[in-house]
Amino acid sequence: MLQRITGLVLAMSLLTTGCGSSVSTTLPPTSPPQRISAVSTPSGMTATPVASPTFTATPPPLPPTATPTPVPPKAWVDPALPADIRAIVEGALDKLNVLYTHTADDADLRVAPNLQHVLFQRIYALVVPFPTLTDEVTWAEVRRFWAGEPGALSAISRDAQSPTLYITAETLAMVQVLLGEPAPGAPIQIVSPAALLEAAWAARPHAWSIVPFDQLVPKWKVLRIDGINVLERGLQVYPLAVSIGVEGPAAGKLLSALVPDGRPLTNRDETKLTSLIMTGVTALVRATAYEMEQRGVLYPAEHVGALLRSADITHISNEIPFASNCPPPDRAQQSLVFCSDPKYIELLRAVGTDLVELTGNHFQDYGSEATLMTLEIYAQEGWPHYGGGADLEDARRPITLTHNGNRLSFIGCNPVGPAYAWATKDRPGAAPCDFEYMHGELQLLAKEVDVPIVTWQYWEHYQYPATPQQELDFRGMVDAGAKIVSGSQAHHPQAIEFYKDGFIHYGLGNLFFDQMWSLGTRQEMIDRHILYDGRHISTELFTYMLENFAQPRPMTTEEREQLLTAVFEASGW
């Protein structure tokens, strides 16, 4: 009995201690609590532990880590670069999301002349006013001028005085990349782009300039430098070429944007260049034909052939029909009824003929059969014709040609006659002049092509000046839309005029014809017109002297200056 009471007191004591305020804190068990379940087995009741479910606490998500904003690369573009190049570069850079900096030192990308990766090739031309006699200078002379040497480049001014360089500030900055700062004594005048041409013309012959190739206009004469002609194809080493490049850690982005094919951009792209040669009278008859029989059919082309073949488009004005019954040539022939042996077509092939003008007075001399046979010969050669044809419709229609993206048209007529030489509805011949029709066609062509061209068999005048009526009629073609007007009729070179935005040459003289009875009939001019990117940008005058009644040869310097002086004076220059 005493033991039972003692146990009860002990139990109560433990219970009282567990409920008191001095309960001691114990650590939680190291393993989760287990619950017991009773499982019936054959041997009776056995306690088996059953694991409680485990819960894993998921921590709250961390705030997203901020992605640092990339810092745009900093670009520096040389402020002295030409405005058109800066516009191209800055347009590309804006798409690349760059920041601009005013200093090159901290830039990730720099654009300026003579840097490692070339973006642009800027080509310049050394020019003088068109009526200047000098054709070529040396680069050494240019350097002497830049150094302030008295009398340097005096060949331009034709006296002991150095000519003044008229130049824009933008071009001067680029030329200084090549030559450095000019000497204080060098005669250089900075002119606005709008005033440049007029200022140089007013100061001729004491004036020269340097202009970007793509900004040439026909009133400038381009001079060769050390024999290099920037107007000709295949330009390799050339002193007036400035490279503009890019460098820096971010340079690759601009290179990929502007020159993905690795070819620098240029203002002189030969795939946009077209050379057109215009010639005067061709008449393979009389003494010319006689010499061809004696010396060979190609004799007339020995000196002039290379020039004619060099053009992308070579124009020949052949006045004479081919005839199978053409008699042997007579150098003393008195009759003015002409024909040519069909074998003479080989000469026209050899000079690179590309199209044939048929406005001549003699196209019908041997009758319609010979005229139609001549047209068939041209067709077999693949040479388009204009200014004459199988009938009136064919004769008066213009033709259009496209070369390197430059679109040209040609239209021509004969106002002189005689009447039998003119085409009619049912007869071949030259196109009679209908000025109302011609002007209407030119107005349409001016909207369709880049350079409309008019040539014709005008009245023949054996003099350098143009007549007042000639000026009126030629200018009328420019007023109607022509860019080039060329007199194919002249047996004597004549004046040149820049009228409005057109180039007029009133007469070029003969090409292959036997007239040697005066100096003027022996003098010959060949015009090479240069077209670039849809514009007529330059004209070169080539001069020849007729020998042996058949063969043009290049003029000597004295002969050339004599002819050019006469033509320029007749032009009012």
C-alpha positions in Angstrom: 0.0 0.0 0.0 2.8 2.4 0.9 4.5 1.6 -2.5 1.4 2.4 -4.5 1.1 5.8 -2.7 4.7 6.6 -3.2 4.4 5.9 -7.0 1.3 8.0 -7.2 3.0 10.9 -5.5 6.0 10.6 -7.8 3.8 10.6 -10.8 1.9 13.7 -9.6 5.2 15.4 -8.9 6.4 14.8 -12.4 3.1 16.1 -13.8 3.3 19.3 -11.7 6.9 20.0 -12.7 6.0 19.6 -16.5 3.3 22.4 -16.1 5.4 24.9 -14.2 7.0 28.1 -15.4 10.4 26.7 -15.1 10.0 24.2 -18.1 13.4 23.7 -19.6 13.8 24.0 -23.5 14.8 20.9 -25.3 16.3 20.6 -28.9 13.9 19.0 -31.4 14.6 15.5 -32.3 17.3 15.1 -35.0 14.9 12.8 -37.0 11.3 13.4 -37.8 8.7 11.9 -35.4 7.2 8.5 -36.3 3.6 7.3 -35.8 2.8 3.8 -34.8 0.3 1.6 -36.5 -0.9 -1.8 -35.4 -0.6 -4.5 -37.9 -2.3 -7.9 -37.4 0.1 -10.8 -37.8 -0.3 -14.5 -36.9 1.8 -14.1 -33.9 -0.2 -11.2 -32.5 0.2 -7.4 -32.3 3.6 -5.9 -33.3 4.4 -2.1 -33.3 5.8 -1.1 -36.8 7.2 2.4 -37.4 5.7 4.3 -40.4 7.6 7.2 -41.8 5.8 10.6 -41.8 5.7 12.5 -45.2 8.7 14.8 -45.8 8.0 18.5 -46.7 10.8 20.6 -48.4 10.6 24.3 -47.8 10.9 26.4 -51.1 12.7 29.6 -50.5 11.1 32.8 -51.9 12.4 33.8 -55.4 15.3 36.1 -55.5 14.8 39.4 -57.3 16.0 39.2 -61.0 19.6 40.1 -61.6 19.8 43.4 -63.6 21.5 42.9 -67.1 24.0 45.7 -67.6 23.1 48.0 -70.6 25.8 47.8 -73.2 27.7 51.0 -73.8 27.4 52.0 -77.4 30.8 52.4 -79.2 32.0 55.9 -79.7 32.7 57.1 -83.2 34.8 60.0 -84.5 34.4 61.2 -88.1 36.9 63.6 -89.5 35.0 66.9 -89.9 37.2 67.7 -92.9 35.7 64.9 -95.0 33.6 65.8 -98.0 30.0 66.4 -97.1 28.6 63.6 -99.2 31.0 61.0 -97.6 30.2 62.3 -94.1 26.5 61.8 -94.9 27.0 58.2 -96.0 29.2 57.4 -93.0 26.9 59.0 -90.4 23.8 57.4 -92.0 25.4 54.0 -91.5 26.6 54.8 -88.0 23.2 56.0 -86.9 21.9 52.5 -87.7 24.6 51.0 -85.6 23.5 53.0 -82.5 26.9 54.8 -81.9 27.8 57.8 -79.8 29.7 60.6 -81.5 32.8 62.1 -79.9 34.7 65.2 -80.9 38.1 63.7 -80.3 39.8 60.7 -82.0 41.8 59.5 -79.0 39.0 57.9 -77.1 36.9 56.7 -80.0 36.2 53.0 -80.6 35.8 53.8 -84.3 37.6 56.5 -86.4 36.9 57.5 -90.0 39.5 59.7 -91.7 41.9 59.7 -94.7 44.7 57.1 -94.9 43.4 54.7 -92.2 43.9 51.0 -92.3 40.6 49.7 -93.7 39.6 51.6 -96.8 35.9 52.6 -97.1 36.2 55.2 -100.0 38.4 56.0 -102.9 38.0 59.7 -103.7 39.3 60.6 -107.2 40.0 64.2 -108.3 40.6 65.7 -111.7 43.0 68.5 -112.5 41.1 70.9 -114.7 41.3 74.2 -116.5 38.6 76.3 -118.4 37.7 74.5 -121.6 39.3 77.0 -124.1 42.8 76.3 -122.7 45.6 75.2 -125.0 47.6 73.2 -122.5 46.7 69.4 -122.4 49.1 68.0 -119.8 51.1 68.8 -116.7 53.5 66.8 -114.5 52.9 66.0 -110.9 56.3 67.4 -110.2 55.1 70.8 -111.5 52.1 70.6 -109.1 54.4 69.9 -106.2 56.5 72.9 -107.2 53.4 75.1 -107.3 52.4 73.8 -103.9 55.8 74.7 -102.5 55.3 78.3 -103.8 57.9 78.2 -106.5 57.4 81.2 -108.8 56.4 80.3 -112.3 55.3 76.7 -111.5 52.6 75.5 -113.8 53.1 78.5 -116.1 52.5 76.2 -119.1 48.8 76.7 -118.3 48.9 80.5 -118.3 51.3 80.5 -121.3 53.6 83.1 -119.7 56.0 83.2 -116.8 53.3 83.7 -114.3 51.9 80.8 -112.2 48.2 80.5 -112.6 45.9 80.8 -109.6 44.4 77.7 -108.2 40.7 78.2 -107.7 39.4 75.5 -105.3 36.7 74.9 -102.7 37.6 74.6 -99.0 36.3 71.0 -99.0 38.5 69.9 -101.9 41.5 71.8 -100.5 41.3 69.8 -97.3 41.5 66.5 -99.2 44.3 67.7 -101.5 46.3 68.6 -98.4 46.1 64.9 -97.4 48.3 64.3 -100.5 50.5 67.4 -100.6 50.4 68.9 -97.1 49.9 72.5 -96.3 50.6 74.8 -99.3 53.4 77.3 -99.0 52.2 80.8 -98.0 53.3 82.2 -101.3 51.3 79.8 -103.4 48.6 81.6 -105.4 45.5 79.8 -104.1 42.0 81.2 -103.9 39.2 79.5 -102.0 35.9 79.8 -103.8 32.4 78.5 -103.0 31.2 75.6 -105.1 28.6 77.7 -106.8 31.2 80.3 -107.9 34.1 78.1 -108.8 33.6 77.5 -112.5 32.7 81.1 -113.2 35.7 82.5 -111.3 38.1 80.2 -113.1 36.6 81.1 -116.5 36.9 84.8 -115.7 40.6 84.4 -114.9 41.6 82.2 -117.9 44.3 81.5 -118.9 45.7 82.2 -115.5 43.4 79.7 -113.7 43.3 76.0 -112.9 41.4 73.9 -110.4 40.9 70.5 -108.8 37.5 69.0 -108.6 36.0 65.6 -107.7 35.6 63.4 -110.7 31.8 63.0 -110.4 31.4 66.8 -110.2 33.0 67.4 -113.7 31.0 69.4 -116.2 31.9 69.9 -119.9 33.0 73.5 -119.4 36.1 72.1 -117.6 38.9 70.7 -119.7 40.6 67.7 -117.9 44.4 67.8 -118.1 46.5 64.6 -118.2 49.0 64.2 -115.3 52.3 62.6 -116.3 50.4 61.1 -119.3 47.6 59.6 -117.2 44.1 60.5 -118.3 41.5 60.2 -115.5 38.8 60.0 -118.2 40.1 56.7 -119.6 39.5 53.2 -118.4 41.9 51.0 -116.5 43.1 53.7 -114.1 45.6 52.2 -111.8 48.3 54.5 -110.2 47.0 58.1 -110.1 48.3 60.9 -108.0 45.0 62.7 -107.2 43.4 59.8 -105.3 42.6 60.0 -101.6 41.7 56.9 -99.6 39.3 57.3 -96.6 39.3 54.5 -94.1 38.2 53.3 -90.7 40.1 51.8 -87.8 39.5 51.0 -84.1 37.9 48.1 -82.1 34.5 48.6 -83.7 35.7 49.2 -87.2 34.4 45.9 -88.4 30.8 47.0 -87.9 31.1 49.9 -90.3 33.1 47.9 -92.8 30.3 45.3 -92.9 27.7 48.0 -93.3 29.3 50.0 -96.1 31.7 47.6 -98.0 30.4 44.1 -97.3 32.1 42.9 -100.5 35.4 44.5 -99.6 35.4 46.9 -102.5 35.7 50.5 -101.4 33.0 53.0 -102.5 34.2 55.4 -105.2 33.1 58.5 -107.0 34.7 57.1 -110.2 33.0 53.7 -110.8 34.0 52.5 -114.3 30.8 50.5 -114.5 29.0 53.8 -114.8 31.4 55.3 -117.4 30.7 55.6 -121.2 32.9 57.1 -123.8 31.3 58.2 -127.1 33.3 59.3 -130.1 31.7 61.6 -132.7 33.3 62.1 -136.1 32.8 64.2 -139.2 32.5 63.3 -142.9 33.4 59.9 -144.2 33.3 59.5 -148.0 35.4 56.6 -149.3 35.6 57.9 -152.8 37.8 59.6 -155.4 41.4 60.1 -154.2 40.7 58.5 -150.8 39.5 55.3 -152.4 42.3 55.4 -154.9 44.9 55.5 -152.1 43.0 52.6 -150.4 43.4 50.6 -153.6 47.1 51.3 -153.8 48.1 51.1 -150.1 45.4 48.8 -148.6 41.8 49.2 -147.5 43.0 49.8 -143.9 45.5 52.5 -144.8 43.3 55.5 -143.6 43.0 53.9 -140.1 46.7 53.4 -139.4 47.0 56.5 -137.1 43.4 57.1 -136.1 42.1 53.6 -135.7 43.3 53.0 -132.1 41.5 56.1 -130.9 38.2 55.2 -132.7 38.3 51.7 -131.4 38.9 52.8 -127.8 35.5 54.3 -127.4 32.5 52.4 -126.0 30.4 53.8 -128.8 31.9 55.0 -132.1 29.8 57.1 -134.5 30.6 57.2 -138.2 28.8 59.5 -140.6 29.2 57.7 -143.9 27.7 59.7 -146.8 28.3 57.2 -149.5 26.4 54.1 -150.5 28.1 50.8 -151.3 27.4 49.5 -154.8 28.2 46.2 -156.3 28.7 47.9 -159.7 30.8 50.7 -158.3 33.6 51.5 -160.9 37.3 51.7 -159.8 38.1 55.0 -158.1 39.3 57.9 -160.1 41.3 60.4 -158.1 40.5 63.1 -160.6 36.8 62.4 -160.8 34.8 65.5 -161.7 31.3 64.0 -161.2 29.7 64.4 -157.8 27.9 61.1 -158.0 29.6 58.8 -155.6 29.7 55.1 -154.6 32.1 52.9 -152.6 33.2 49.3 -153.2 31.5 47.0 -150.7 34.9 45.7 -149.6 35.6 49.1 -148.0 33.3 48.0 -145.2 36.4 46.4 -143.8 37.7 49.9 -142.9 34.6 50.7 -140.9 34.9 47.4 -139.1 38.6 48.1 -138.3 37.9 51.4 -136.6 35.2 49.9 -134.3 32.1 51.4 -135.8 29.1 51.0 -133.5 26.4 53.2 -135.3 26.1 54.9 -138.7 24.6 58.3 -139.5 23.0 58.5 -142.9 22.1 62.2 -143.3 24.6 62.7 -146.1 23.7 64.3 -149.5 25.1 61.4 -151.4 23.3 58.5 -149.8 21.0 58.0 -152.9 23.7 58.7 -155.5 23.6 55.2 -157.0 19.8 54.6 -156.7 17.6 52.8 -154.3 19.0 49.4 -155.0 22.5 50.4 -153.8 21.0 52.3 -150.8 19.0 49.3 -149.7 22.0 47.0 -150.1 24.0 49.4 -147.9 21.4 49.2 -145.2 21.5 45.4 -145.4 25.3 45.5 -145.0 25.0 47.6 -141.9 22.3 45.3 -140.5 24.6 42.3 -141.0 27.3 44.1 -139.1 24.9 44.8 -136.3 25.2 48.6 -136.6 22.1 50.6 -136.0 21.5 53.5 -138.4 19.6 56.8 -138.1 19.2 60.0 -140.1 18.5 58.0 -143.2 16.8 54.7 -144.0 14.7 52.4 -146.2 11.8 54.9 -146.2 10.7 58.2 -144.6 9.6 56.5 -141.4 12.8 54.5 -141.0 14.9 57.6 -141.9 13.4 60.0 -139.3 13.1 57.7 -136.3 15.5 58.2 -133.4 17.5 55.3 -132.0 18.4 54.7 -128.4 21.4 53.0 -126.9 22.2 52.1 -123.3 25.7 51.5 -122.1 26.8 51.1 -118.4 23.4 52.5 -117.4 23.8 55.6 -119.5 20.9 56.1 -121.9 21.6 57.9 -125.2 19.5 58.7 -128.2 20.4 59.9 -131.7 18.3 61.7 -134.3 19.4 63.4 -137.5 18.2 65.0 -140.7 19.3 66.8 -143.9 17.8 70.2 -144.5 19.9 70.8 -147.7 18.9 68.1 -150.2 18.9 67.7 -153.1 15.4 66.4 -153.2 16.4 63.1 -154.8 18.6 62.4 -151.7 15.6 62.6 -149.3 13.7 59.5 -148.2 9.9 59.4 -149.0 7.1 57.0 -148.0 8.3 54.5 -150.6 11.9 55.4 -151.3 15.1 55.2 -149.3 17.3 58.2 -148.5 18.3 60.7 -146.0 15.7 62.1 -143.5 14.5 65.6 -144.6 14.5 68.1 -141.8 11.1 68.7 -140.2 12.0 71.0 -137.3 8.5 70.7 -135.7 8.8 66.9 -135.7 12.5 67.0 -134.5 11.7 69.3 -131.6 8.7 67.2 -130.6 10.8 64.0 -130.6 13.5 65.7 -128.6 11.0 66.8 -126.0 9.9 63.2 -125.6 13.4 61.8 -125.7 14.6 64.2 -123.0 12.1 62.5 -120.6 13.2 59.0 -121.6 17.0 59.1 -121.9 19.9 60.8 -120.2 21.7 62.4 -123.2 19.7 63.2 -126.4 22.0 63.8 -129.3 21.4 65.6 -132.6 23.6 65.3 -135.7 22.9 66.5 -139.2 24.0 67.3 -142.7 23.7 71.1 -142.5 24.7 73.6 -145.1 28.5 73.5 -145.7 30.6 76.6 -144.7 34.3 76.5 -145.2 35.1 78.8 -142.2 35.6 78.5 -138.5 32.8 80.7 -137.3 29.2 79.5 -137.3 26.7 81.5 -139.3 23.8 83.3 -137.6 21.3 80.9 -139.1 23.4 78.0 -138.1 23.5 79.2 -134.5 19.7 79.7 -134.5 19.0 76.2 -135.8 21.6 74.4 -133.6 20.5 76.2 -130.5 16.9 75.3 -131.2 17.8 71.7 -130.8 19.2 72.3 -127.3 16.1 74.3 -126.5 14.0 71.3 -127.5 16.0 68.9 -125.2 19.3 67.9 -126.9 22.4 67.7 -124.7 24.9 67.4 -127.6 24.5 68.8 -131.1 27.1 68.0 -133.7 27.5 69.2 -137.3 28.4 66.2 -139.4 28.4 68.2 -142.7 31.4 70.4 -142.2 34.5 69.8 -144.5 36.1 72.5 -142.3 36.2 72.6 -138.5 33.9 75.1 -136.9 33.2 76.8 -133.6 32.1 75.3 -130.3 29.5 76.7 -128.0 28.2 75.9 -124.5 24.6 76.9 -124.8 22.4 76.6 -121.7 23.1 73.0 -120.6 24.0 71.7 -124.1 27.3 71.2 -125.9 27.3 72.4 -129.6 30.0 71.7 -132.1 29.0 73.4 -135.3 31.4 71.3 -137.5 34.1 68.7 -136.9 35.7 68.7 -140.4 36.3 65.5 -142.4 37.4 62.1 -141.1 38.0 60.0 -144.3 37.7 62.3 -147.3 40.2 63.6 -149.9 39.9 67.4 -149.6 43.4 68.8 -149.3 42.9 72.1 -151.2 43.2 74.3 -148.0 44.6 74.1 -144.5 41.0 74.2 -143.1 39.9 71.1 -145.2 43.0 69.2 -144.0 42.3 70.0 -140.4 40.1 67.4 -138.6 38.5 67.2 -135.2 37.2 64.2 -133.3 35.1 64.7 -130.2 35.2 62.2 -127.4 32.3 62.8 -125.0 32.4 61.2 -121.5 29.2 60.2 -119.8 29.1 59.2 -116.1 26.2 58.0 -114.1 23.6 59.5 -116.5 25.4 62.8 -117.2 27.6 64.3 -119.9 30.6 65.3 -117.8 33.4 66.1 -120.3 34.4 66.5 -123.9 37.9 65.9 -125.3 39.0 67.4 -128.6 41.3 65.2 -130.7 43.0 66.9 -133.7 44.4 65.3 -136.9 45.9 66.5 -140.2 45.0 64.8 -143.5 47.9 63.3 -145.5 48.0 61.7 -148.9 44.3 62.5 -149.5 43.3 59.5 -147.3 45.2 59.2 -144.0 44.6 61.4 -140.9 47.7 61.7 -138.7 47.9 63.3 -135.2 48.7 67.0 -135.3 52.0 68.3 -134.1 51.8 70.5 -131.0 52.1 73.6 -133.2 49.5 72.5 -135.6 47.1 71.6 -132.8 47.5 74.9 -131.1 47.0 76.7 -134.4 43.7 74.9 -134.9 42.4 75.2 -131.4 43.3 78.9 -131.3 41.3 79.5 -134.5 38.3 77.5 -133.2 38.3 79.1 -129.8 38.5 82.6 -131.3 35.6 81.7 -133.6 33.7 80.5 -130.5 34.1 83.9 -128.9 36.7 82.8 -126.3 
